[in-house]
Amino acid sequence: MSTSRPDSGDTSKARANSTVQPDDGTRQLLQWGGSMVGTGALAVMLLQTLLGGFSPTGASTNTGWFALIVALMCIPFGGLLLTLGVAKWLRNRRLGRKL
């Protein structure tokens, strides 16, 4: 009596054609990149409206300086994360169509 299954070769093809992609970090990159860009945009908006704005010499209040620092950290780094996430999403989408 044989213990091997007759359809054992078909399971690898079924796994390759499945629509569920492994978790490769794309969703996390998109989530964190979007949240960081959103945080930076919120900091800029608060700086302009509630925290006294800024001039060529910098912000006019201490909390304005804090908001400026948060914005200058979050927007570039979050933008890079978001760009990488979009690139990975597009690559995964293209690879999914080829299967």
Summary of the structure (lengths in Angstrom):
residues: 99
radius of gyration: 23.4
end to end distance: 36.1
largest distance: 84.5
contacts: 244
relative contact order: 0.17
helix: 72%
strand: 4%
